[in-house]
């Protein structure tokens, strides 16, 4: 394959309880699917990147995004993905992909991305 790296993927159906790093029950299937994909590509290396919308304090959002990325990382490791293959970090409200002036835009900005840095 000639796909460039790094490549980022935003995961749908990956939700957290409001203001928390706790995944909702409906998100379990998404995390399991991500783990299966990563296990199918054992040479892939990447990072789990967390983002928030711009509501609230920037410092709090940065911490929340880091904690959410770590939660996904921990869940993937518990499902058998080798920890050394993944890093995790949070970026708060940096790099919005939606308009923070709308509810839909803010929802898009509250996300977890997998950035593949090596295939």
Biopython code that builds the backbone (N, CA, C, O; Angstrom):
import numpy as np
from Bio.PDB.StructureBuilder import StructureBuilder

atoms = [
    (1, "UNK", "N", (0.840, -1.187, 0.000)),
    (1, "UNK", "CA", (0.000, 0.000, 0.000)),
    (1, "UNK", "C", (0.875, 1.236, 0.000)),
    (1, "UNK", "O", (1.986, 1.234, 0.531)),
    (2, "UNK", "N", (0.368, 2.265, -0.589)),
    (2, "UNK", "CA", (1.137, 3.501, -0.678)),
    (2, "UNK", "C", (0.484, 4.646, 0.084)),
    (2, "UNK", "O", (0.815, 5.808, -0.149)),
    (3, "UNK", "N", (-0.437, 4.338, 0.991)),
    (3, "UNK", "CA", (-1.073, 5.380, 1.788)),
    (3, "UNK", "C", (-0.019, 6.100, 2.615)),
    (3, "UNK", "O", (0.847, 5.456, 3.208)),
    (4, "UNK", "N", (-0.081, 7.425, 2.661)),
    (4, "UNK", "CA", (0.919, 8.164, 3.433)),
    (4, "UNK", "C", (0.694, 8.017, 4.932)),
    (4, "UNK", "O", (-0.427, 7.798, 5.391)),
    (5, "UNK", "N", (1.768, 8.141, 5.671)),
    (5, "UNK", "CA", (1.669, 8.234, 7.123)),
    (5, "UNK", "C", (2.353, 9.524, 7.525)),
    (5, "UNK", "O", (3.333, 9.895, 6.879)),
    (6, "UNK", "N", (1.909, 10.221, 8.531)),
    (6, "UNK", "CA", (0.827, 9.792, 9.420)),
    (6, "UNK", "C", (-0.558, 9.952, 8.796)),
    (6, "UNK", "O", (-0.787, 10.809, 7.944)),
    (7, "UNK", "N", (-1.458, 9.106, 9.247)),
    (7, "UNK", "CA", (-2.870, 9.142, 8.855)),
    (7, "UNK", "C", (-3.687, 9.192, 10.142)),
    (7, "UNK", "O", (-3.381, 8.492, 11.107)),
    (8, "UNK", "N", (-4.722, 10.019, 10.150)),
    (8, "UNK", "CA", (-5.570, 10.118, 11.337)),
    (8, "UNK", "C", (-6.973, 9.624, 11.030)),
    (8, "UNK", "O", (-7.512, 9.848, 9.946)),
    (9, "UNK", "N", (-7.550, 8.947, 12.013)),
    (9, "UNK", "CA", (-8.902, 8.417, 11.916)),
    (9, "UNK", "C", (-9.701, 8.918, 13.115)),
    (9, "UNK", "O", (-9.261, 8.781, 14.256)),
    (10, "UNK", "N", (-10.860, 9.491, 12.863)),
    (10, "UNK", "CA", (-11.773, 9.910, 13.924)),
    (10, "UNK", "C", (-12.797, 8.798, 14.095)),
    (10, "UNK", "O", (-13.358, 8.307, 13.116)),
    (11, "UNK", "N", (-13.036, 8.406, 15.327)),
    (11, "UNK", "CA", (-13.952, 7.302, 15.579)),
    (11, "UNK", "C", (-15.341, 7.794, 15.952)),
    (11, "UNK", "O", (-15.514, 8.569, 16.892)),
    (12, "UNK", "N", (-16.322, 7.329, 15.199)),
    (12, "UNK", "CA", (-17.715, 7.585, 15.522)),
    (12, "UNK", "C", (-18.113, 6.636, 16.649)),
    (12, "UNK", "O", (-17.454, 5.623, 16.886)),
    (13, "UNK", "N", (-19.173, 6.970, 17.324)),
    (13, "UNK", "CA", (-19.720, 6.113, 18.381)),
    (13, "UNK", "C", (-18.728, 5.848, 19.502)),
    (13, "UNK", "O", (-18.694, 4.757, 20.072)),
    (14, "UNK", "N", (-17.929, 6.846, 19.809)),
    (14, "UNK", "CA", (-16.999, 6.773, 20.937)),
    (14, "UNK", "C", (-17.312, 7.981, 21.815)),
    (14, "UNK", "O", (-16.938, 9.111, 21.503)),
    (15, "UNK", "N", (-18.009, 7.714, 22.923)),
    (15, "UNK", "CA", (-18.538, 8.797, 23.750)),
    (15, "UNK", "C", (-18.094, 8.658, 25.200)),
    (15, "UNK", "O", (-17.832, 7.560, 25.692)),
    (16, "UNK", "N", (-18.017, 9.799, 25.863)),
    (16, "UNK", "CA", (-17.664, 9.856, 27.276)),
    (16, "UNK", "C", (-18.809, 10.504, 28.032)),
    (16, "UNK", "O", (-19.578, 11.285, 27.472)),
    (17, "UNK", "N", (-18.911, 10.172, 29.306)),
    (17, "UNK", "CA", (-19.863, 10.871, 30.154)),
    (17, "UNK", "C", (-19.441, 12.337, 30.220)),
    (17, "UNK", "O", (-18.247, 12.639, 30.223)),
    (18, "UNK", "N", (-20.401, 13.238, 30.272)),
    (18, "UNK", "CA", (-20.143, 14.681, 30.239)),
    (18, "UNK", "C", (-19.145, 15.091, 31.311)),
    (18, "UNK", "O", (-19.305, 14.770, 32.489)),
    (19, "UNK", "N", (-18.103, 15.814, 30.875)),
    (19, "UNK", "CA", (-17.101, 16.326, 31.797)),
    (19, "UNK", "C", (-16.246, 15.255, 32.443)),
    (19, "UNK", "O", (-15.604, 15.508, 33.463)),
    (20, "UNK", "N", (-16.228, 14.065, 31.867)),
    (20, "UNK", "CA", (-15.567, 12.918, 32.481)),
    (20, "UNK", "C", (-14.714, 12.179, 31.453)),
    (20, "UNK", "O", (-14.908, 12.320, 30.246)),
    (21, "UNK", "N", (-13.772, 11.393, 31.953)),
    (21, "UNK", "CA", (-12.981, 10.525, 31.082)),
    (21, "UNK", "C", (-13.543, 9.109, 31.064)),
    (21, "UNK", "O", (-12.892, 8.190, 30.566)),
    (22, "UNK", "N", (-14.739, 8.927, 31.601)),
    (22, "UNK", "CA", (-15.380, 7.621, 31.658)),
    (22, "UNK", "C", (-16.167, 7.367, 30.364)),
    (22, "UNK", "O", (-17.058, 8.137, 30.006)),
    (23, "UNK", "N", (-15.822, 6.271, 29.670)),
    (23, "UNK", "CA", (-16.532, 5.915, 28.441)),
    (23, "UNK", "C", (-17.962, 5.486, 28.751)),
    (23, "UNK", "O", (-18.227, 4.882, 29.790)),
    (24, "UNK", "N", (-18.872, 5.800, 27.850)),
    (24, "UNK", "CA", (-20.237, 5.308, 27.994)),
    (24, "UNK", "C", (-20.280, 3.836, 27.597)),
    (24, "UNK", "O", (-19.396, 3.350, 26.891)),
    (25, "UNK", "N", (-21.302, 3.136, 28.052)),
    (25, "UNK", "CA", (-21.436, 1.718, 27.753)),
    (25, "UNK", "C", (-21.520, 1.463, 26.245)),
    (25, "UNK", "O", (-21.006, 0.459, 25.751)),
    (26, "UNK", "N", (-22.168, 2.374, 25.522)),
    (26, "UNK", "CA", (-22.319, 2.186, 24.084)),
    (26, "UNK", "C", (-20.990, 2.294, 23.333)),
    (26, "UNK", "O", (-20.901, 1.891, 22.173)),
    (27, "UNK", "N", (-19.971, 2.827, 23.977)),
    (27, "UNK", "CA", (-18.669, 2.997, 23.334)),
    (27, "UNK", "C", (-17.825, 1.730, 23.355)),
    (27, "UNK", "O", (-16.835, 1.629, 22.630)),
    (28, "UNK", "N", (-18.206, 0.780, 24.172)),
    (28, "UNK", "CA", (-17.409, -0.452, 24.319)),
    (28, "UNK", "C", (-17.216, -1.162, 22.982)),
    (28, "UNK", "O", (-16.115, -1.629, 22.688)),
    (29, "UNK", "N", (-18.258, -1.249, 22.176)),
    (29, "UNK", "CA", (-18.146, -1.934, 20.882)),
    (29, "UNK", "C", (-17.152, -1.228, 19.962)),
    (29, "UNK", "O", (-16.433, -1.885, 19.209)),
    (30, "UNK", "N", (-17.108, 0.091, 20.017)),
    (30, "UNK", "CA", (-16.164, 0.848, 19.191)),
    (30, "UNK", "C", (-14.735, 0.583, 19.630)),
    (30, "UNK", "O", (-13.861, 0.371, 18.790)),
    (31, "UNK", "N", (-14.483, 0.591, 20.931)),
    (31, "UNK", "CA", (-13.141, 0.319, 21.432)),
    (31, "UNK", "C", (-12.721, -1.104, 21.054)),
    (31, "UNK", "O", (-11.571, -1.332, 20.682)),
    (32, "UNK", "N", (-13.637, -2.044, 21.146)),
    (32, "UNK", "CA", (-13.324, -3.425, 20.752)),
    (32, "UNK", "C", (-13.003, -3.512, 19.262)),
    (32, "UNK", "O", (-12.097, -4.248, 18.869)),
    (33, "UNK", "N", (-13.730, -2.775, 18.433)),
    (33, "UNK", "CA", (-13.462, -2.763, 16.995)),
    (33, "UNK", "C", (-12.086, -2.164, 16.701)),
    (33, "UNK", "O", (-11.353, -2.675, 15.854)),
    (34, "UNK", "N", (-11.734, -1.080, 17.404)),
    (34, "UNK", "CA", (-10.413, -0.471, 17.223)),
    (34, "UNK", "C", (-9.325, -1.473, 17.605)),
    (34, "UNK", "O", (-8.311, -1.583, 16.917)),
    (35, "UNK", "N", (-9.534, -2.197, 18.693)),
    (35, "UNK", "CA", (-8.525, -3.174, 19.122)),
    (35, "UNK", "C", (-8.362, -4.272, 18.072)),
    (35, "UNK", "O", (-7.243, -4.713, 17.808)),
    (36, "UNK", "N", (-9.458, -4.713, 17.479)),
    (36, "UNK", "CA", (-9.375, -5.750, 16.445)),
    (36, "UNK", "C", (-8.623, -5.240, 15.219)),
    (36, "UNK", "O", (-7.829, -5.970, 14.626)),
    (37, "UNK", "N", (-8.868, -4.007, 14.844)),
    (37, "UNK", "CA", (-8.156, -3.419, 13.700)),
    (37, "UNK", "C", (-6.666, -3.347, 13.999)),
    (37, "UNK", "O", (-5.843, -3.728, 13.167)),
    (38, "UNK", "N", (-6.320, -2.862, 15.178)),
    (38, "UNK", "CA", (-4.908, -2.755, 15.533)),
    (38, "UNK", "C", (-4.242, -4.123, 15.599)),
    (38, "UNK", "O", (-3.087, -4.264, 15.197)),
    (39, "UNK", "N", (-4.945, -5.126, 16.097)),
    (39, "UNK", "CA", (-4.370, -6.471, 16.158)),
    (39, "UNK", "C", (-4.222, -7.077, 14.763)),
    (39, "UNK", "O", (-3.348, -7.916, 14.544)),
    (40, "UNK", "N", (-5.065, -6.660, 13.824)),
    (40, "UNK", "CA", (-4.966, -7.153, 12.445)),
    (40, "UNK", "C", (-3.767, -6.543, 11.714)),
    (40, "UNK", "O", (-3.311, -7.077, 10.703)),
    (41, "UNK", "N", (-3.264, -5.430, 12.231)),
    (41, "UNK", "CA", (-2.102, -4.756, 11.641)),
    (41, "UNK", "C", (-1.027, -4.635, 12.723)),
    (41, "UNK", "O", (-0.803, -3.549, 13.256)),
    (42, "UNK", "N", (-0.362, -5.749, 13.048)),
    (42, "UNK", "CA", (0.534, -5.778, 14.209)),
    (42, "UNK", "C", (1.775, -4.889, 14.098)),
    (42, "UNK", "O", (2.435, -4.633, 15.105)),
    (43, "UNK", "N", (2.098, -4.421, 12.911)),
    (43, "UNK", "CA", (3.258, -3.547, 12.763)),
    (43, "UNK", "C", (2.901, -2.069, 12.880)),
    (43, "UNK", "O", (3.785, -1.214, 12.928)),
    (44, "UNK", "N", (1.618, -1.772, 12.924)),
    (44, "UNK", "CA", (1.179, -0.376, 12.999)),
    (44, "UNK", "C", (1.527, 0.218, 14.361)),
    (44, "UNK", "O", (1.386, -0.429, 15.398)),
    (45, "UNK", "N", (1.980, 1.454, 14.326)),
    (45, "UNK", "CA", (2.314, 2.213, 15.530)),
    (45, "UNK", "C", (1.589, 3.552, 15.429)),
    (45, "UNK", "O", (1.486, 4.124, 14.344)),
    (46, "UNK", "N", (1.093, 4.045, 16.544)),
    (46, "UNK", "CA", (0.377, 5.318, 16.480)),
    (46, "UNK", "C", (0.133, 5.927, 17.830)),
    (46, "UNK", "O", (0.668, 5.489, 18.848)),
    (47, "UNK", "N", (-0.701, 6.965, 17.811)),
    (47, "UNK", "CA", (-1.065, 7.664, 19.039)),
    (47, "UNK", "C", (-2.575, 7.808, 19.120)),
    (47, "UNK", "O", (-3.263, 7.924, 18.105)),
    (48, "UNK", "N", (-3.068, 7.799, 20.332)),
    (48, "UNK", "CA", (-4.464, 8.085, 20.622)),
    (48, "UNK", "C", (-4.507, 9.551, 21.051)),
    (48, "UNK", "O", (-3.926, 9.928, 22.068)),
    (49, "UNK", "N", (-5.202, 10.371, 20.263)),
    (49, "UNK", "CA", (-5.242, 11.814, 20.492)),
    (49, "UNK", "C", (-6.639, 12.244, 20.916)),
    (49, "UNK", "O", (-7.620, 11.937, 20.239)),
    (50, "UNK", "N", (-6.728, 12.955, 22.036)),
    (50, "UNK", "CA", (-8.000, 13.424, 22.552)),
    (50, "UNK", "C", (-8.194, 14.911, 22.308)),
    (50, "UNK", "O", (-7.244, 15.692, 22.381)),
    (51, "UNK", "N", (-9.441, 15.301, 22.016)),
    (51, "UNK", "CA", (-9.798, 16.695, 21.776)),
    (51, "UNK", "C", (-11.118, 17.000, 22.473)),
    (51, "UNK", "O", (-11.920, 16.102, 22.730)),
    (52, "UNK", "N", (-11.332, 18.271, 22.773)),
    (52, "UNK", "CA", (-12.591, 18.727, 23.369)),
    (52, "UNK", "C", (-13.145, 19.873, 22.527)),
    (52, "UNK", "O", (-12.515, 20.322, 21.569)),
    (53, "UNK", "N", (-14.328, 20.332, 22.902)),
    (53, "UNK", "CA", (-14.831, 21.569, 22.307)),
    (53, "UNK", "C", (-14.232, 22.739, 23.089)),
    (53, "UNK", "O", (-13.358, 22.538, 23.932)),
    (54, "UNK", "N", (-14.691, 23.945, 22.817)),
    (54, "UNK", "CA", (-14.106, 25.119, 23.472)),
    (54, "UNK", "C", (-14.917, 25.605, 24.672)),
    (54, "UNK", "O", (-14.690, 26.714, 25.155)),
    (55, "UNK", "N", (-15.844, 24.806, 25.154)),
    (55, "UNK", "CA", (-16.654, 25.194, 26.304)),
    (55, "UNK", "C", (-15.861, 24.960, 27.582)),
    (55, "UNK", "O", (-15.205, 23.928, 27.722)),
    (56, "UNK", "N", (-15.914, 25.892, 28.503)),
    (56, "UNK", "CA", (-15.195, 25.750, 29.765)),
    (56, "UNK", "C", (-13.787, 26.305, 29.677)),
    (56, "UNK", "O", (-13.414, 26.943, 28.693)),
    (57, "UNK", "N", (-13.015, 26.053, 30.717)),
    (57, "UNK", "CA", (-11.650, 26.575, 30.806)),
    (57, "UNK", "C", (-10.690, 25.762, 29.942)),
    (57, "UNK", "O", (-10.767, 24.534, 29.906)),
    (58, "UNK", "N", (-9.800, 26.442, 29.257)),
    (58, "UNK", "CA", (-8.844, 25.779, 28.364)),
    (58, "UNK", "C", (-7.992, 24.761, 29.116)),
    (58, "UNK", "O", (-7.753, 23.663, 28.616)),
    (59, "UNK", "N", (-7.533, 25.119, 30.315)),
    (59, "UNK", "CA", (-6.688, 24.206, 31.093)),
    (59, "UNK", "C", (-7.453, 22.943, 31.475)),
    (59, "UNK", "O", (-6.905, 21.842, 31.423)),
    (60, "UNK", "N", (-8.712, 23.101, 31.856)),
    (60, "UNK", "CA", (-9.546, 21.945, 32.205)),
    (60, "UNK", "C", (-9.791, 21.065, 30.987)),
    (60, "UNK", "O", (-9.762, 19.838, 31.086)),
    (61, "UNK", "N", (-10.032, 21.690, 29.839)),
    (61, "UNK", "CA", (-10.256, 20.928, 28.610)),
    (61, "UNK", "C", (-9.009, 20.160, 28.202)),
    (61, "UNK", "O", (-9.104, 19.031, 27.723)),
    (62, "UNK", "N", (-7.848, 20.760, 28.388)),
    (62, "UNK", "CA", (-6.606, 20.072, 28.062)),
    (62, "UNK", "C", (-6.441, 18.832, 28.933)),
    (62, "UNK", "O", (-6.111, 17.757, 28.433)),
    (63, "UNK", "N", (-6.668, 18.983, 30.226)),
    (63, "UNK", "CA", (-6.576, 17.842, 31.141)),
    (63, "UNK", "C", (-7.602, 16.774, 30.780)),
    (63, "UNK", "O", (-7.281, 15.585, 30.754)),
    (64, "UNK", "N", (-8.823, 17.189, 30.506)),
    (64, "UNK", "CA", (-9.880, 16.245, 30.146)),
    (64, "UNK", "C", (-9.511, 15.473, 28.878)),
    (64, "UNK", "O", (-9.702, 14.258, 28.815)),
    (65, "UNK", "N", (-8.989, 16.164, 27.876)),
    (65, "UNK", "CA", (-8.631, 15.493, 26.623)),
    (65, "UNK", "C", (-7.507, 14.487, 26.845)),
    (65, "UNK", "O", (-7.520, 13.410, 26.250)),
    (66, "UNK", "N", (-6.543, 14.817, 27.686)),
    (66, "UNK", "CA", (-5.456, 13.890, 28.004)),
    (66, "UNK", "C", (-5.995, 12.660, 28.739)),
    (66, "UNK", "O", (-5.599, 11.532, 28.446)),
    (67, "UNK", "N", (-6.897, 12.885, 29.688)),
    (67, "UNK", "CA", (-7.466, 11.769, 30.453)),
    (67, "UNK", "C", (-8.314, 10.863, 29.570)),
    (67, "UNK", "O", (-8.294, 9.643, 29.731)),
    (68, "UNK", "N", (-9.055, 11.450, 28.643)),
    (68, "UNK", "CA", (-9.874, 10.638, 27.735)),
    (68, "UNK", "C", (-9.002, 9.801, 26.808)),
    (68, "UNK", "O", (-9.302, 8.633, 26.562)),
    (69, "UNK", "N", (-7.931, 10.386, 26.295)),
    (69, "UNK", "CA", (-7.014, 9.615, 25.443)),
    (69, "UNK", "C", (-6.406, 8.465, 26.236)),
    (69, "UNK", "O", (-6.264, 7.357, 25.719)),
    (70, "UNK", "N", (-6.050, 8.725, 27.485)),
    (70, "UNK", "CA", (-5.471, 7.661, 28.331)),
    (70, "UNK", "C", (-6.496, 6.573, 28.603)),
    (70, "UNK", "O", (-6.138, 5.396, 28.645)),
    (71, "UNK", "N", (-7.755, 6.929, 28.788)),
    (71, "UNK", "CA", (-8.798, 5.928, 29.004)),
    (71, "UNK", "C", (-8.907, 4.992, 27.798)),
    (71, "UNK", "O", (-8.981, 3.774, 27.958)),
    (72, "UNK", "N", (-8.916, 5.559, 26.607)),
    (72, "UNK", "CA", (-9.004, 4.722, 25.397)),
    (72, "UNK", "C", (-7.756, 3.854, 25.285)),
    (72, "UNK", "O", (-7.854, 2.662, 24.995)),
    (73, "UNK", "N", (-6.587, 4.443, 25.512)),
    (73, "UNK", "CA", (-5.336, 3.687, 25.501)),
    (73, "UNK", "C", (-5.420, 2.510, 26.474)),
    (73, "UNK", "O", (-5.130, 1.374, 26.097)),
    (74, "UNK", "N", (-5.809, 2.770, 27.708)),
    (74, "UNK", "CA", (-5.890, 1.718, 28.728)),
    (74, "UNK", "C", (-6.856, 0.618, 28.312)),
    (74, "UNK", "O", (-6.579, -0.564, 28.515)),
    (75, "UNK", "N", (-7.987, 1.001, 27.733)),
    (75, "UNK", "CA", (-8.955, 0.007, 27.279)),
    (75, "UNK", "C", (-8.379, -0.847, 26.150)),
    (75, "UNK", "O", (-8.576, -2.062, 26.131)),
    (76, "UNK", "N", (-7.676, -0.227, 25.218)),
    (76, "UNK", "CA", (-7.073, -0.988, 24.115)),
    (76, "UNK", "C", (-6.023, -1.966, 24.629)),
    (76, "UNK", "O", (-5.956, -3.108, 24.173)),
    (77, "UNK", "N", (-5.210, -1.524, 25.570)),
    (77, "UNK", "CA", (-4.197, -2.408, 26.160)),
    (77, "UNK", "C", (-4.877, -3.563, 26.886)),
    (77, "UNK", "O", (-4.415, -4.701, 26.798)),
    (78, "UNK", "N", (-5.962, -3.290, 27.598)),
    (78, "UNK", "CA", (-6.676, -4.358, 28.317)),
    (78, "UNK", "C", (-7.294, -5.371, 27.353)),
    (78, "UNK", "O", (-7.571, -6.509, 27.732)),
    (79, "UNK", "N", (-7.509, -4.946, 26.098)),
    (79, "UNK", "CA", (-8.060, -5.846, 25.080)),
    (79, "UNK", "C", (-6.972, -6.532, 24.262)),
    (79, "UNK", "O", (-7.270, -7.207, 23.276)),
    (80, "UNK", "N", (-5.713, -6.363, 24.664)),
    (80, "UNK", "CA", (-4.634, -7.116, 24.034)),
    (80, "UNK", "C", (-3.755, -6.368, 23.056)),
    (80, "UNK", "O", (-2.886, -6.977, 22.432)),
    (81, "UNK", "N", (-3.950, -5.069, 22.900)),
    (81, "UNK", "CA", (-3.058, -4.287, 22.042)),
    (81, "UNK", "C", (-1.800, -3.983, 22.859)),
    (81, "UNK", "O", (-1.892, -3.503, 23.989)),
    (82, "UNK", "N", (-0.639, -4.260, 22.291)),
    (82, "UNK", "CA", (0.625, -4.057, 22.996)),
    (82, "UNK", "C", (0.835, -2.567, 23.280)),
    (82, "UNK", "O", (0.818, -1.744, 22.364)),
    (83, "UNK", "N", (1.031, -2.234, 24.545)),
    (83, "UNK", "CA", (1.179, -0.838, 24.961)),
    (83, "UNK", "C", (2.292, -0.087, 24.232)),
    (83, "UNK", "O", (2.107, 1.088, 23.915)),
    (84, "UNK", "N", (3.440, -0.709, 23.949)),
    (84, "UNK", "CA", (4.504, 0.046, 23.277)),
    (84, "UNK", "C", (4.149, 0.516, 21.859)),
    (84, "UNK", "O", (4.850, 1.353, 21.292)),
    (85, "UNK", "N", (3.083, -0.011, 21.297)),
    (85, "UNK", "CA", (2.676, 0.384, 19.946)),
    (85, "UNK", "C", (1.947, 1.711, 19.922)),
    (85, "UNK", "O", (1.826, 2.334, 18.867)),
    (86, "UNK", "N", (1.459, 2.151, 21.073)),
    (86, "UNK", "CA", (0.608, 3.341, 21.121)),
    (86, "UNK", "C", (1.107, 4.365, 22.123)),
    (86, "UNK", "O", (1.576, 4.024, 23.209)),
    (87, "UNK", "N", (0.996, 5.605, 21.741)),
    (87, "UNK", "CA", (1.153, 6.690, 22.680)),
    (87, "UNK", "C", (-0.215, 7.300, 22.907)),
    (87, "UNK", "O", (-1.189, 6.890, 22.276)),
    (88, "UNK", "N", (-0.302, 8.263, 23.787)),
    (88, "UNK", "CA", (-1.577, 8.948, 23.999)),
    (88, "UNK", "C", (-1.296, 10.358, 24.477)),
    (88, "UNK", "O", (-0.352, 10.602, 25.229)),
    (89, "UNK", "N", (-2.128, 11.279, 24.031)),
    (89, "UNK", "CA", (-1.985, 12.668, 24.441)),
    (89, "UNK", "C", (-3.309, 13.383, 24.210)),
    (89, "UNK", "O", (-4.184, 12.885, 23.501)),
    (90, "UNK", "N", (-3.439, 14.528, 24.805)),
    (90, "UNK", "CA", (-4.635, 15.348, 24.639)),
    (90, "UNK", "C", (-4.244, 16.751, 24.220)),
    (90, "UNK", "O", (-3.167, 17.244, 24.555)),
    (91, "UNK", "N", (-5.145, 17.382, 23.480)),
    (91, "UNK", "CA", (-4.863, 18.685, 22.907)),
    (91, "UNK", "C", (-5.962, 19.703, 23.186)),
    (91, "UNK", "O", (-5.991, 20.770, 22.573)),
    (92, "UNK", "N", (-6.860, 19.380, 24.103)),
    (92, "UNK", "CA", (-7.923, 20.321, 24.461)),
    (92, "UNK", "C", (-8.735, 20.722, 23.252)),
    (92, "UNK", "O", (-9.170, 19.875, 22.472)),
    (93, "UNK", "N", (-8.941, 22.037, 23.098)),
    (93, "UNK", "CA", (-9.786, 22.506, 22.000)),
    (93, "UNK", "C", (-8.986, 22.878, 20.749)),
    (93, "UNK", "O", (-9.513, 23.538, 19.853)),
    (94, "UNK", "N", (-7.723, 22.463, 20.681)),
    (94, "UNK", "CA", (-6.908, 22.703, 19.483)),
    (94, "UNK", "C", (-7.451, 21.888, 18.310)),
    (94, "UNK", "O", (-8.079, 20.848, 18.511)),
    (95, "UNK", "N", (-7.218, 22.344, 17.132)),
    (95, "UNK", "CA", (-7.576, 21.641, 15.899)),
    (95, "UNK", "C", (-9.061, 21.286, 15.798)),
    (95, "UNK", "O", (-9.393, 20.122, 15.574)),
    (96, "UNK", "N", (-9.949, 22.247, 15.956)),
    (96, "UNK", "CA", (-11.372, 21.925, 15.808)),
    (96, "UNK", "C", (-11.680, 21.468, 14.382)),
    (96, "UNK", "O", (-11.102, 21.967, 13.416)),
    (97, "UNK", "N", (-12.596, 20.516, 14.272)),
    (97, "UNK", "CA", (-13.047, 20.061, 12.953)),
    (97, "UNK", "C", (-14.484, 20.490, 12.701)),
    (97, "UNK", "O", (-15.020, 20.277, 11.614)),
    (98, "UNK", "N", (-15.105, 21.093, 13.703)),
    (98, "UNK", "CA", (-16.466, 21.608, 13.593)),
    (98, "UNK", "C", (-16.523, 23.022, 14.140)),
    (98, "UNK", "O", (-15.574, 23.505, 14.756)),
    (99, "UNK", "N", (-17.634, 23.667, 13.909)),
    (99, "UNK", "CA", (-17.842, 25.041, 14.352)),
    (99, "UNK", "C", (-18.254, 25.045, 15.823)),
    (99, "UNK", "O", (-19.329, 24.554, 16.166)),
    (100, "UNK", "N", (-17.413, 25.591, 16.683)),
    (100, "UNK", "CA", (-17.715, 25.630, 18.111)),
    (100, "UNK", "C", (-18.907, 26.522, 18.452)),
    (100, "UNK", "O", (-19.354, 26.538, 19.599)),
    (101, "UNK", "N", (-19.426, 27.263, 17.473)),
    (101, "UNK", "CA", (-20.596, 28.106, 17.712)),
    (101, "UNK", "C", (-21.898, 27.311, 17.631)),
    (101, "UNK", "O", (-22.958, 27.836, 17.971)),
    (102, "UNK", "N", (-21.837, 26.054, 17.188)),
    (102, "UNK", "CA", (-23.038, 25.227, 17.077)),
    (102, "UNK", "C", (-22.899, 23.952, 17.904)),
    (102, "UNK", "O", (-21.789, 23.476, 18.142)),
    (103, "UNK", "N", (-24.022, 23.407, 18.337)),
    (103, "UNK", "CA", (-23.994, 22.162, 19.112)),
    (103, "UNK", "C", (-23.408, 21.016, 18.285)),
    (103, "UNK", "O", (-22.626, 20.224, 18.810)),
    (104, "UNK", "N", (-23.770, 20.913, 17.001)),
    (104, "UNK", "CA", (-23.228, 19.860, 16.149)),
    (104, "UNK", "C", (-21.721, 20.005, 15.988)),
    (104, "UNK", "O", (-20.986, 19.019, 16.037)),
    (105, "UNK", "N", (-21.267, 21.237, 15.797)),
    (105, "UNK", "CA", (-19.839, 21.485, 15.658)),
    (105, "UNK", "C", (-19.069, 21.116, 16.912)),
    (105, "UNK", "O", (-18.007, 20.496, 16.840)),
    (106, "UNK", "N", (-19.610, 21.500, 18.067)),
    (106, "UNK", "CA", (-18.954, 21.147, 19.328)),
    (106, "UNK", "C", (-18.902, 19.636, 19.511)),
    (106, "UNK", "O", (-17.905, 19.107, 20.002)),
    (107, "UNK", "N", (-19.962, 18.941, 19.124)),
    (107, "UNK", "CA", (-19.979, 17.483, 19.231)),
    (107, "UNK", "C", (-18.879, 16.864, 18.361)),
    (107, "UNK", "O", (-18.234, 15.901, 18.775)),
    (108, "UNK", "N", (-18.666, 17.404, 17.174)),
    (108, "UNK", "CA", (-17.596, 16.899, 16.297)),
    (108, "UNK", "C", (-16.222, 17.140, 16.912)),
    (108, "UNK", "O", (-15.309, 16.332, 16.747)),
    (109, "UNK", "N", (-16.084, 18.250, 17.616)),
    (109, "UNK", "CA", (-14.793, 18.589, 18.196)),
    (109, "UNK", "C", (-14.434, 17.734, 19.411)),
    (109, "UNK", "O", (-13.257, 17.588, 19.741)),
    (110, "UNK", "N", (-15.433, 17.176, 20.070)),
    (110, "UNK", "CA", (-15.194, 16.272, 21.200)),
    (110, "UNK", "C", (-14.949, 14.897, 20.621)),
    (110, "UNK", "O", (-15.888, 14.146, 20.355)),
    (111, "UNK", "N", (-13.684, 14.572, 20.426)),
    (111, "UNK", "CA", (-13.380, 13.352, 19.681)),
    (111, "UNK", "C", (-12.069, 12.724, 20.143)),
    (111, "UNK", "O", (-11.246, 13.336, 20.824)),
    (112, "UNK", "N", (-11.928, 11.465, 19.730)),
    (112, "UNK", "CA", (-10.675, 10.730, 19.865)),
    (112, "UNK", "C", (-10.238, 10.372, 18.455)),
    (112, "UNK", "O", (-11.033, 9.887, 17.650)),
    (113, "UNK", "N", (-8.972, 10.612, 18.165)),
    (113, "UNK", "CA", (-8.399, 10.236, 16.870)),
    (113, "UNK", "C", (-7.292, 9.225, 17.105)),
    (113, "UNK", "O", (-6.572, 9.289, 18.101)),
    (114, "UNK", "N", (-7.168, 8.293, 16.176)),
    (114, "UNK", "CA", (-6.008, 7.411, 16.119)),
    (114, "UNK", "C", (-5.142, 7.937, 14.985)),
    (114, "UNK", "O", (-5.575, 7.976, 13.834)),
    (115, "UNK", "N", (-3.931, 8.337, 15.308)),
    (115, "UNK", "CA", (-2.996, 8.782, 14.290)),
    (115, "UNK", "C", (-1.962, 7.687, 14.101)),
    (115, "UNK", "O", (-1.179, 7.392, 15.004)),
    (116, "UNK", "N", (-1.970, 7.085, 12.909)),
    (116, "UNK", "CA", (-1.016, 6.025, 12.594)),
    (116, "UNK", "C", (0.256, 6.687, 12.093)),
    (116, "UNK", "O", (0.239, 7.428, 11.111)),
    (117, "UNK", "N", (1.362, 6.411, 12.781)),
    (117, "UNK", "CA", (2.630, 7.023, 12.410)),
    (117, "UNK", "C", (3.557, 6.041, 11.688)),
    (117, "UNK", "O", (4.531, 6.452, 11.057)),
    (118, "UNK", "N", (3.256, 4.758, 11.781)),
    (118, "UNK", "CA", (4.037, 3.738, 11.060)),
    (118, "UNK", "C", (3.100, 2.578, 10.747)),
    (118, "UNK", "O", (2.323, 2.137, 11.594)),
    (119, "UNK", "N", (3.190, 2.094, 9.509)),
    (119, "UNK", "CA", (2.362, 0.952, 9.126)),
    (119, "UNK", "C", (3.145, -0.312, 9.212)),
    (119, "UNK", "O", (2.616, -1.386, 8.927)),
]
sb = StructureBuilder()
sb.init_structure("model")
sb.init_model(0)
sb.init_chain("A")
sb.init_seg("    ")
for serial, (resi, resn, name, xyz) in enumerate(atoms, 1):
    if name == "N":
        sb.init_residue(resn, " ", resi, " ")
    sb.init_atom(name, np.array(xyz, "f"), 0.0, 1.0, " ", f" {name:<3s}", serial, name[0])
structure = sb.get_structure()
